[in-house]
Amino acid sequence: MRITKTDKKDLAQKLGEEFAAKDAFFATFNGMKFKDANGLRDNLRPSKAKFQVVRNTIVEHALKNAALKPADETVAKGPTAVVTLEDAEEITRVAKELVKFSKDNPGVVWKGGFSSKNWLSPEDMLKLSKVGSKTELLGQLAGVLYSNIAQIRYVLDALKEQKEKVEQPK
């Protein structure tokens, strides 16, 4: 299907609006199979992220439209894939999934992305993938708080018991 110049401009405008409003990651890929791409789409769906293959000129114009400047000038070189996130709080979950996918598919190389309009290098993506999701971190915090409260209660019970022993008449 042939895409007209007007269609390309419209796509670049729409994608630029997405880049301005959402976090995004960029990759190049060689030898990625259609079923693998669909598998990645399926894995990203719960975190409300969207994987798509986009023409380089559209990506370049979209970045300009969004006033974003990637640190890696090769973002729109070679076959380009873009992952956009609907929910910025899911960035660690998405980064984890993308890093895992690239390990299973060595032809996929993540070039970086934007979070709150700040450039993230591939190393930053790797660091993000090692951080727990918001839900996991909240669960860990709840566990730590519960543990501390239990210890405080134990100490208070011990002090109460000790005080009762001291106050008992001999």
Disulfide bonds with the S-S distance in Angstrom:
none
